[in-house]
Amino acid sequence: MSQKIINWIIYIIVFSLPLYLVNFKIGWVPFNILELLICGLFIFWLFFGIKDRLFFNNRIWIPVLMIFFGVTISTWFSNDIEISAGIWKGWFVIPLLFFIVLLNSIKTKEHVKNIIISLTFSGLFVSLIALYYWFNGVLTYDGRLQGFYLSPNYLAMYLSPILILSLYLFSFVKNKILKTLLIINYLLLISIIYLTYSYGAWVGFLFALIFLLIQKKDKKMILIFLSLFILILILQIPTQKFQGFIDFSYPSLESRIIIWQSSWEIIKDNALIGIGPGMFQKYYLDYQVNFAPYPEWSVPQPHNIFLAFWLQAGLLGLVGFFWLLISFFKKIEPKQILSSILIGTMIYILIHGMVDTTYWKNDLSIIFWLIISIASNSYSIEKEK
């Protein structure tokens, strides 16, 4: 009975990921609703969920602990430990507590299906709210949709992995009405992602689709998405936005190149322990004297997932991250439907992560560890009859 309660709390938390935006304080420590839910789940699991399974009996914990200790050391030596500690808590400690519970609770296809259903409904509600913003003309200065997030890229980075993971549900649905509703949901998610004009999301999604097509999982569905994607690109080619995208003088690409150059200069001076989570913008501005005037000044992250790990988790965290990714791709078998979907989602995260930080946010870090936890148990899940 206690395990069923734990599973239902997991589903509620997965659905409630955007609630990290609702902040408050317990004493002098800042929290948000998502963190509170995960802490409550972890405490409940400690008292009622641990049985005979030892969650540290897994080699996956070597790179996981490397990442954790890397970001902890970087936090300790940060110039502003208050800022760094907040990110350390929200983007690493809390997600890893959730990861521990997931690793010990996700044991069947039914569990995975219910988690992805929860994620899909979360994406649906976020999309509907974003659609309301679009119909009311609440857009960024350059006409991009961001909904209630701080930037269009954040909206795209949340919805894109949900869209790919939700493809797994198509293999379960047999009823034609439910299949139609699922397809409508897919089209809604694609439309919202399109309206963000996040080219990194588009390219990441394209690579994920190509991989899934090669694996021939739900081939008709993937072909439909790929055709739709190509149609969108054809429609975009004549526009100024797309022409700018393929031009290296386009402000977004130009600013990213400067950000990456600046990041490398910061790394050369802080290669071992990094600069501490949340400290990139301060260092970025301090290093401006070495460059021509920046085209973009407000830059909280280095717009690259690997640079972000090196800068904010040190060399130990970066090595742990690479080790974790290698273990992920070695462990799961792409011939299985679930494993193919997980690989496709990780491909999206890494491809989009070349131009954005697709981990360094509360909800994105949870999704990342959710994928790792399912992959860690994928062998036993896939063998389930």
Beta strands, then each sheet from edge to edge (+ up, - down):
strand 1: 23-26
strand 2: 29-32
sheet 1: 1+ 2-
end
